[in-house]
Amino acid sequence: MVEVRYFASVAEAAGVSAEQLPYEDGMTAGQLRSQLAENRKGEFSRLVGISALLVNGVSADDVTPLPTGARVDVLPPFAGG
């Protein structure tokens, strides 16, 4: 399983702040992003596509492999300074 935590507007669009999702051996952050976008449509899907992903607290891109039991944080773009 992979623990996915949502923050700010992504959590609002998801209707939950966290969930456990199935993990497939060799899964990448990009594959997880695609799975998330397919699970919920609309605003959530759009936000997931532009959000930053952290895997176990470290910034990840779409080719980053997910270790078994990973914690993935989905952070929407933040404005401000």
Rosetta blueprint (number, residue, H / E / L):
1 M L
2 V E
3 E E
4 V E
5 R E
6 Y E
7 F L
8 A H
9 S H
10 V H
11 A H
12 E H
13 A H
14 A H
15 G L
16 V L
17 S L
18 A E
19 E E
20 Q E
21 L E
22 P L
23 Y L
24 E L
25 D L
26 G L
27 M L
28 T E
29 A H
30 G H
31 Q H
32 L H
33 R H
34 S H
35 Q H
36 L H
37 A H
38 E H
39 N H
40 R L
41 K L
42 G L
43 E H
44 F H
45 S H
46 R H
47 L H
48 V H
49 G H
50 I H
51 S L
52 A E
53 L E
54 L E
55 V E
56 N L
57 G L
58 V E
59 S E
60 A E
61 D L
62 D L
63 V L
64 T L
65 P E
66 L L
67 P L
68 T L
69 G L
70 A L
71 R E
72 V E
73 D E
74 V E
75 L E
76 P L
77 P L
78 F L
79 A L
80 G L
81 G L
